[in-house]
């Protein structure tokens, strides 16, 4: 459906926003539409490739500059930040990964009032139009100018946002697990002009760093991000100077139109017309006792005869009320445009091949293909200010799995099983010289098995993110990393096994406090089509020692004594398909590689091993394995639930093994 000729963002005003208490599906009249009359149809295809490559290069250069000049481990070493490039219609042009939105900046600062050298800043969740999920995510935005000296104007934006060490609040790291209000979570900054025509706002910077427990790191990171985005804006301006504004904008339109048509042809066409419903859950919110906090999606694939065009409708009705604790996510702002781009990568699993999947970008071109319908304010996805949000990963990451699950119902399971690949763990205290420190790490987990391959081990849902190098952490913080390995048996059993999570052992050299913001400690990553759920997250302090104890997945200040070990095991991905159909030779290989134990080879896969693991003679008994498997019931899609949630689900569901929506 071709949109009407839109206004420019400069024509919108803050007065167009309704109050928070009303509908927020379109709080500001941001237009969506092409920059050129023919939506890029006349753009030279060779030049389109050149422009697209230039955008990718600029984005990569910005991220490289941030990584090399920032100071905090979370930004520099863990790489928990993203850059993005947007056009003057606020549309995301690059598709390598997600980014925040320019919408809140254009809402408060009309484009015709921006100047070269301006840098805009915000981290206010409720004024970010859904682009910022919690206060530690700080976002900088730089407008790109082009045109002759007498008519320089905004033609695009370069943006970066990342998770910073500390922005104030009740606990170090600004993620209090038992927060009941956003005011406990840190300093909120609505959209401001942080640099004015190249001149930094020293007062604003002083306020932000004064509120941080790590002021030097915060100041250095912000300087790195502002400088990198200003550099990116210059690079992008050179592209406009080289080819001209009209020509480059025509290429922008072509890039976005091509994405729309590619997804319509290659992805939407694989989902039959119809409606399906599925749900999954967060298990705790840090305040109430653990229970099932539901996130539900009803997926409708419309047909060619739909007057609004073929598209996917995602209806979130049935999602649980907003939580008292900090697991809420503001998803319903600006018609859910951020959430559309966040969820769309899941759809790439329907591509012809893994190679083709990797080629598909997610930019603004997917927005016209997805319609979102939100419940009224007051749910996990539509929280009302000042509901806390610092652990919103429990909801926004779960939605990736909910979408994968509901699509799996539509396509007979030809989607990956579940993965849960982000959790924050860390320690803080005073180092051996008596200086305060804070170490946080985002450890990945296993991805789900697929209909053609096992899941991947220890992946990170944030692209390019990574665990902290042992050499760096041991040199800077008062602990030793005694081991870092794959967590044996953590991946869900299946014809295609779930990927494995991490097992990490950290021995403290000085008394400290352990912190964790994690989910999936009761509920597991689900398996699909007969595959079994993976192992959940677990932290044990002093394992095997006199003070051995399991730490809750949401912990702000668990005391750890010098000499004690912290053992962290992250989640394994769910399995795909009946484990009894797995190639016994693959099971033997997994045992040799210590991914699956000998006991699990028999218990989970029905494989009777022979020989010895240590002398190279390990194998399997073909006849005994056949007999063992024959004595067990094979999975049937007609009789059993399509999804396996693991034993933890029954704990929170009154003994029920499956939800009603788990059956086809």
C-alpha positions in Angstrom: 0.0 0.0 0.0 1.6 3.3 -1.1 1.5 5.9 1.7 0.3 9.4 1.1 2.9 12.0 0.7 4.1 12.6 4.2 5.0 15.7 6.1 8.6 16.1 7.2 9.5 15.4 10.9 10.1 19.1 11.3 6.4 19.7 10.9 5.4 17.6 13.9 5.1 19.2 17.3 5.1 18.0 20.9 1.5 19.1 21.2 0.5 16.2 19.0 1.3 13.7 21.8 -1.6 12.6 23.9 -1.1 12.1 27.6 0.5 8.9 29.0 -2.8 7.8 30.3 -4.4 7.5 26.9 -3.6 5.6 23.7 0.1 5.6 22.8 0.0 3.8 19.6 0.9 6.9 17.7 2.0 9.5 20.3 3.6 11.7 17.6 2.6 12.1 14.0 5.9 10.7 12.6 5.5 10.1 8.9 6.5 6.9 7.1 7.1 7.2 3.4 9.6 7.6 0.6 11.9 10.5 0.1 11.4 10.6 -3.7 8.4 10.5 -5.9 9.0 7.1 -7.3 10.3 5.5 -4.1 13.7 4.8 -5.6 12.5 2.9 -8.6 14.7 4.9 -11.0 17.8 4.6 -8.8 20.8 3.2 -10.6 21.2 -0.3 -9.2 25.0 -0.1 -9.2 24.9 3.1 -7.3 22.4 1.6 -4.8 25.0 -1.1 -4.0 27.7 1.6 -3.6 25.6 3.6 -1.3 24.5 0.6 0.7 28.2 -0.4 1.1 29.1 3.1 2.2 26.4 3.0 4.9 27.7 -0.3 6.2 31.3 1.1 6.1 30.3 4.2 8.0 28.4 2.3 10.6 31.3 -0.1 11.1 33.8 2.8 11.4 31.6 4.4 14.1 31.5 1.2 16.1 35.2 0.6 15.7 36.0 4.1 16.9 33.8 3.7 20.0 35.3 0.3 20.8 38.9 1.7 20.6 38.3 5.0 22.5 35.8 4.1 25.2 36.8 3.1 28.8 34.2 0.9 30.5 34.5 -2.9 30.1 30.8 -3.1 29.1 31.4 -0.9 26.1 35.0 -1.4 25.2 35.4 -5.2 25.9 31.9 -6.7 26.0 30.8 -4.5 23.0 27.3 -4.0 24.4 26.5 -1.0 22.1 25.2 -0.4 18.6 25.4 2.2 15.9 22.8 2.9 13.3 22.1 5.2 10.3 18.7 6.8 9.6 17.4 9.1 6.9 15.7 12.4 7.5 12.3 10.6 7.6 13.8 8.8 10.6 13.9 5.4 8.8 16.6 3.0 9.7 18.8 2.3 6.7 21.3 -0.2 8.0 20.3 -3.7 8.8 23.3 -5.4 10.4 21.7 -5.1 13.8 19.1 -3.2 15.8 19.5 0.4 17.0 17.5 2.9 18.9 15.2 5.5 17.3 15.6 9.1 16.1 11.9 9.8 16.8 12.3 11.4 20.3 14.9 13.8 19.0 12.9 14.9 16.0 9.9 15.3 18.3 11.6 17.8 20.6 14.0 19.5 18.1 12.6 20.3 14.7 15.1 19.5 11.9 15.2 23.0 10.7 16.5 24.2 14.1 19.4 21.7 14.2 23.0 22.9 13.4 26.1 21.2 12.3 28.1 19.9 15.3 24.9 19.3 17.3 24.8 16.1 19.4 21.6 15.1 21.0 21.3 12.8 24.0 18.6 10.8 25.9 18.0 7.8 28.0 14.5 8.4 29.3 12.6 5.2 28.7 9.2 6.7 28.6 10.2 9.5 26.2 12.2 7.3 23.9 9.3 6.2 21.7 10.2 2.6 22.6 13.8 2.8 21.5 15.4 2.7 24.9 14.5 -0.1 27.3 16.2 0.9 30.5 18.2 3.8 31.9 21.7 2.4 31.5 21.2 2.5 27.7 22.5 6.0 26.8 21.8 7.2 23.3 23.6 9.9 21.3 22.3 11.2 17.9 24.1 13.4 15.4 22.4 15.0 12.4 24.1 14.8 9.0 24.1 18.0 6.9 24.6 18.4 3.2 23.9 20.9 0.4 25.4 24.2 -0.7 26.6 26.7 1.9 23.5 28.8 1.5 21.2 25.8 1.9 22.8 23.3 4.3 20.1 21.1 5.7 19.6 17.8 7.7 19.7 14.8 5.3 20.3 11.9 7.7 21.3 10.9 11.3 24.1 8.8 12.8 23.2 7.3 16.2 24.9 5.1 18.8 23.6 3.7 22.1 25.1 1.4 24.6 24.8 -0.1 28.0 26.9 1.9 30.5 28.3 0.8 33.8 26.4 3.1 36.1 23.9 6.0 35.8 23.0 6.3 39.5 20.1 4.7 41.2 19.7 2.4 44.2 22.5 -0.1 43.5 25.8 -0.2 41.6 25.1 -0.8 37.9 21.8 1.0 38.0 19.8 -2.2 37.7 18.1 -2.8 41.1 16.4 -6.2 40.9 13.6 -5.2 43.4 12.9 -1.8 42.1 9.2 -0.8 42.1 9.7 2.6 40.4 11.8 4.0 37.6 13.0 6.6 40.1 15.1 3.9 41.9 16.9 2.9 38.7 19.0 6.0 38.0 19.1 9.4 36.3 16.5 10.0 33.6 17.5 12.4 30.9 14.9 13.4 28.3 16.1 14.4 24.8 18.6 17.3 25.2 21.1 19.0 23.1 24.3 17.7 24.6 26.6 19.5 22.1 25.5 22.8 20.6 27.1 23.5 17.3 30.3 21.7 18.4 30.4 23.0 21.9 29.7 20.4 24.7 27.2 21.2 27.4 29.5 21.0 30.4 26.7 21.5 32.9 24.7 18.5 31.6 27.8 16.3 31.5 28.6 17.4 35.1 25.2 16.4 36.2 25.3 13.0 34.6 28.8 12.1 35.8 28.0 13.4 39.3 25.1 10.8 39.5 27.3 7.9 38.4 29.4 5.7 40.7 31.9 5.4 37.8 32.1 9.0 36.6 35.4 8.7 34.8 34.2 5.8 32.7 30.9 7.4 31.9 32.6 10.7 30.8 35.1 8.8 28.6 32.4 6.6 27.1 30.2 9.6 26.2 33.1 11.4 24.7 33.9 8.4 22.6 30.3 8.0 21.4 29.8 11.7 20.6 33.1 11.9 18.8 32.5 8.7 16.8 29.0 9.8 15.7 30.3 13.2 14.7 33.0 11.5 12.6 30.3 9.2 11.1 28.2 12.3 10.2 31.2 13.8 8.3 31.7 10.6 6.4 28.1 10.4 5.5 28.1 14.0 4.4 30.9 13.2 2.0 28.7 10.7 0.4 26.0 13.3 -0.2 28.6 15.8 -1.5 29.9 13.2 -3.9 26.6 12.1 -5.5 24.1 14.8 -4.6 21.2 14.8 -2.2 18.5 13.7 -4.6 20.6 10.8 -6.0 21.5 9.5 -2.5 18.0 9.8 -1.2 16.7 7.9 -4.2 19.2 5.1 -3.3 17.9 5.2 0.3 14.4 4.6 -0.9 15.6 1.8 -3.1 17.3 0.1 -0.2 14.2 0.2 1.9 11.8 -0.8 -0.9 14.1 -3.7 -1.8 13.9 -5.0 1.8 10.1 -4.8 1.8 9.8 -6.7 -1.5 12.4 -9.3 -0.4 10.6 -10.1 2.8 7.2 -10.1 1.1 8.5 -12.6 -1.5 10.8 -14.8 0.5 9.5 -14.7 4.0 5.8 -13.9 4.1 5.1 -16.4 1.3 6.3 -19.2 3.6 3.6 -18.5 6.2 0.1 -19.8 5.2 -2.9 -17.5 5.6 -4.4 -18.1 9.0 -4.3 -17.3 12.7 -2.3 -19.0 15.5 -1.7 -18.2 19.2 1.1 -19.0 21.5 2.6 -17.6 24.7 5.7 -17.8 27.0 6.6 -16.5 30.3 8.9 -14.5 32.5 9.3 -16.3 35.8 9.8 -13.6 38.4 10.0 -9.8 38.7 12.2 -9.3 41.8 9.3 -8.2 44.0 6.5 -10.8 44.0 7.1 -14.6 44.4 7.9 -16.4 41.1 4.9 -16.9 38.9 4.0 -17.0 35.2 4.2 -13.5 33.7 2.6 -14.2 30.2 3.6 -12.7 26.9 1.1 -13.8 24.3 1.1 -13.3 20.5 -1.8 -14.1 18.2 -0.3 -14.2 14.7 -2.5 -13.5 11.7 -1.2 -13.8 8.2 -3.5 -11.9 5.9 -4.2 -12.9 2.3 -3.8 -11.1 -1.1 -7.4 -10.0 -0.9 -6.9 -8.0 2.3 -7.7 -4.4 1.6 -4.7 -3.3 3.6 -2.3 -5.6 1.9 -0.6 -8.9 2.7 1.1 -8.6 6.1 1.5 -10.1 9.5 -0.6 -8.9 12.4 0.9 -9.4 15.9 -1.8 -9.0 18.6 -0.5 -9.0 22.1 -3.8 -9.3 23.8 -3.6 -11.7 26.7 -0.2 -10.4 27.9 -0.1 -10.2 31.7 -0.6 -6.9 33.7 2.5 -4.8 34.3 4.7 -6.3 37.0 5.5 -4.6 40.3 9.2 -5.2 39.6 11.4 -4.1 36.8 10.6 -6.5 34.0 8.3 -4.2 32.1 9.0 -3.0 28.5 7.6 0.1 26.8 6.8 -1.5 23.5 3.6 0.3 22.4 5.1 3.7 21.5 5.2 5.0 17.9 3.0 2.1 16.7 5.6 -0.4 18.0 8.1 0.6 15.3 11.1 -0.3 17.4 9.5 -3.7 18.4 8.9 -4.5 14.7 12.6 -4.1 13.9 13.6 -6.0 17.1 11.4 -9.0 16.3 11.8 -9.2 12.5 15.2 -11.0 12.6 13.3 -14.1 13.8 11.4 -14.2 10.5 14.7 -14.7 8.7 14.7 -18.3 9.8 12.2 -18.9 7.1 14.7 -18.1 4.4 15.7 -20.8 1.8 19.0 -21.5 3.5 21.2 -20.4 6.4 23.4 -18.6 3.9 20.4 -16.7 2.6 19.2 -15.9 6.1 22.6 -14.2 6.8 22.1 -12.0 3.8 18.8 -10.5 4.8 19.0 -7.1 6.4 16.4 -5.8 8.9 15.9 -2.1 8.1 12.8 0.1 8.0 11.6 -1.9 5.0 10.0 -4.5 7.2 7.8 -2.0 9.0 5.0 -1.9 6.4 4.7 -5.7 6.5 4.0 -6.0 10.3 1.0 -4.5 12.1 1.0 -4.5 15.9 -2.0 -4.5 18.1 -1.3 -3.7 21.8 -3.5 -4.2 24.8 -4.5 -1.1 26.8 -2.0 0.6 29.1 -1.0 -1.3 32.2 0.5 -4.6 30.8 4.1 -5.9 30.6 4.3 -4.3 27.1 2.3 -1.2 27.9 3.5 -0.1 31.3 2.3 3.1 32.9 5.0 5.6 34.2 6.7 5.3 36.6 6.8 1.5 36.3 10.4 0.1 36.6 12.0 -1.3 33.5 15.7 -2.1 34.2 15.2 -5.9 33.7 13.0 -5.5 30.6 15.2 -8.1 28.9 13.1 -10.8 30.5 10.2 -9.6 28.4 11.7 -8.3 25.2 14.0 -11.3 24.8 11.1 -13.6 25.6 9.1 -12.0 22.8 11.7 -13.3 20.3 10.9 -16.8 21.4 7.2 -16.2 21.5 7.3 -15.1 17.9 9.4 -18.1 16.9 7.0 -20.4 18.7 3.8 -19.0 17.1 5.4 -19.1 13.7 6.6 -22.7 14.4 2.9 -23.6 14.9 2.1 -22.1 11.5 5.0 -23.8 9.6 5.0 -27.3 11.2 7.9 -26.5 13.4 10.4 -25.4 10.8 11.7 -22.8 13.2 14.5 -23.0 15.8 13.8 -24.0 19.3 14.2 -21.5 22.1 17.2 -19.6 23.2 17.8 -17.2 26.0 21.1 -15.5 25.5 21.6 -12.6 27.8 22.0 -12.2 31.5 24.1 -9.7 33.6 26.3 -11.1 36.3 29.1 -9.4 38.1 30.9 -8.5 41.3 31.7 -5.2 43.0 33.5 -4.0 46.1 37.0 -2.6 46.7 40.1 -4.0 44.9 43.4 -5.0 46.5 44.5 -1.4 46.7 41.2 -0.3 48.3 39.7 1.4 45.2 36.1 0.8 44.4 35.3 -1.3 41.3 32.4 -2.7 39.4 32.7 -5.7 37.0 29.7 -6.7 35.0 29.6 -9.3 32.2 26.9 -10.3 29.7 27.3 -14.0 29.3 25.6 -15.8 26.4 23.9 -19.1 26.3 23.0 -21.8 23.8 20.8 -21.3 20.8 18.0 -23.6 19.9 18.3 -26.7 17.7 17.0 -26.2 14.1 15.3 -28.6 11.7 18.6 -29.0 9.8 21.3 -28.5 12.5 22.2 -28.4 16.2 22.0 -25.1 18.0 25.1 -22.9 18.4 27.0 -22.9 21.7 27.4 -19.8 23.9 26.0 -17.2 21.5 25.1 -13.6 22.4 21.8 -12.1 21.3 23.5 -8.7 21.0 25.5 -8.9 17.8 29.2 -8.8 18.2 28.9 -8.9 22.0 31.3 -11.1 23.9 32.4 -12.3 27.3 35.2 -10.3 29.0 38.7 -11.6 28.4 40.2 -13.5 31.4 43.5 -11.7 31.0 41.8 -8.3 31.3 39.6 -9.1 34.2 42.3 -10.8 36.3 44.6 -7.8 35.8 42.0 -5.3 36.8 39.8 -7.0 39.4 40.5 -8.9 42.6 39.5 -12.4 41.4 40.8 -15.3 39.3 38.9 -17.1 36.5 39.7 -20.7 37.3 37.8 -22.1 34.4 35.6 -21.1 31.5 34.0 -24.0 29.5 30.9 -25.3 27.9 28.2 -26.5 30.4 27.9 -30.3 29.7 24.3 -31.5 29.1 22.9 -27.9 29.2 21.6 -28.2 25.6 18.1 -29.7 25.2 18.1 -33.2 23.8 16.7 -33.6 20.3 17.2 -35.0 16.8 19.1 -31.7 16.6 20.5 -30.8 20.0 20.2 -27.4 21.6 23.4 -25.4 21.9 25.3 -25.3 25.2 25.7 -22.6 27.7 28.8 -21.4 29.6 30.2 -22.8 32.9 32.4 -20.2 34.5 34.3 -20.5 37.9 35.5 -17.3 39.5 37.5 -17.3 42.8 37.4 -14.1 44.8 40.6 -12.8 46.2 38.9 -10.3 48.4 35.4 -10.0 50.0 32.9 -8.6 47.6 29.3 -8.6 46.5 27.8 -10.7 43.6 25.0 -9.3 41.4 22.8 -11.0 38.9 20.0 -9.9 36.6 18.9 -13.2 35.0 15.9 -15.2 34.0 15.3 -18.8 33.0 16.4 -20.1 36.4 13.1 -22.0 36.8 11.6 -22.1 33.3 13.9 -23.5 30.6 14.4 -22.8 27.0 11.6 -24.8 25.3 12.1 -27.6 22.8 9.9 -28.0 19.8 8.5 -30.9 17.8 9.6 -33.5 20.3 12.8 -31.8 21.3 13.4 -31.3 25.0 13.9 -28.2 27.0 17.5 -27.0 27.8 18.9 -26.6 31.3 18.1 -23.4 33.2 20.5 -20.7 34.6 22.2 -21.4 37.9 24.6 -19.7 40.2 26.2 -21.5 43.1 28.7 -19.9 45.5 31.3 -22.1 47.3 30.3 -25.3 45.4 31.3 -28.3 47.5 32.4 -26.0 50.3 31.1 -25.4 53.8 29.0 -22.4 52.7 27.6 -23.8 49.5 24.5 -21.9 48.4 22.4 -21.3 45.4 22.0 -17.6 44.6 18.7 -16.2 43.3 18.9 -15.2 39.6 17.9 -11.7 40.7 20.4 -10.6 43.2 21.9 -7.1 44.0 24.4 -7.7 46.8 25.0 -11.4 47.6 28.1 -11.4 50.0 31.1 -13.5 48.7 34.1 -14.1 50.9 37.7 -14.1 49.8 38.6 -17.6 48.7 35.1 -18.6 47.7 34.3 -19.7 44.1 31.3 -18.4 42.1 30.1 -21.0 39.7 27.9 -19.6 36.9 26.0 -21.9 34.5 24.1 -20.2 31.7 21.1 -21.6 29.8 21.2 -24.2 27.1 19.0 -23.9 24.0 16.0 -26.1 23.4 16.2 -29.3 21.3 14.5 -29.8 17.9 12.8 -33.1 17.1 12.6 -36.4 18.8 16.0 -37.3 20.5 15.4 -41.0 19.7 15.9 -40.0 16.0 19.3 -38.5 16.6 22.1 -40.2 14.8 23.9 -42.4 17.4 27.3 -41.5 15.9 26.5 -37.8 16.6 25.7 -38.7 20.2 29.1 -40.5 20.5 30.8 -37.4 19.1 29.0 -35.2 21.6 30.2 -37.5 24.5 33.8 -37.4 23.1 33.6 -33.6 23.0 32.2 -33.5 26.5 29.0 -31.8 25.3 26.9 -34.7 26.5 27.6 -37.0 29.4 27.7 -40.8 29.1 24.7 -40.9 31.4 22.7 -38.5 29.2 23.6 -40.4 26.1 21.6 -43.3 27.5 18.9 -41.4 29.4 18.1 -38.8 26.8 19.0 -40.4 23.5 18.7 -44.2 24.1 22.3 -44.7 22.9 24.1 -47.7 24.5 27.8 -46.8 24.6 30.7 -49.1 24.3 34.5 -48.7 24.8 36.2 -46.0 26.9 36.0 -42.2 26.7 39.6 -41.7 27.5 41.4 -44.2 25.3 39.8 -43.4 22.0 37.6 -46.6 21.9 34.3 -45.0 22.6 31.5 -46.2 20.3 28.0 -47.6 20.5 26.3 -50.9 20.3 23.9 -50.9 17.3 21.7 -53.7 18.4 21.4 -52.7 22.0 20.7 -49.1 20.9 18.0 -50.2 18.5 16.4 -52.3 21.3 16.7 -49.5 23.8 15.0 -47.0 21.5 12.3 -49.5 20.5 11.2 -49.8 24.1 10.5 -46.1 24.4 7.6 -44.1 23.0 8.5 -42.0 20.0 7.1 -38.5 19.8 4.0 -38.0 17.7 2.7 -34.6 16.7 -0.9 -36.0 16.9 -0.7 -37.1 20.5 1.8 -34.9 22.4 2.4 -31.3 23.0 4.3 -29.5 20.2 6.5 -27.8 22.8 8.4 -29.0 25.8 8.9 -26.4 28.6 10.9 -28.6 31.0 10.1 -29.5 34.6 10.2 -25.9 35.9 7.0 -25.0 34.2 5.0 -27.4 36.3 6.4 -25.7 39.4 4.8 -22.4 38.5 1.7 -23.8 36.7 0.2 -25.8 39.5 1.6 -29.1 38.2 0.5 -28.8 34.6 3.1 -30.1 32.2 2.0 -28.0 29.3 0.0 -24.8 28.5 -3.2 -25.1 26.4 -1.5 -23.2 23.6 1.3 -25.9 23.4 -0.9 -28.2 21.4 -1.7 -27.8 17.7 
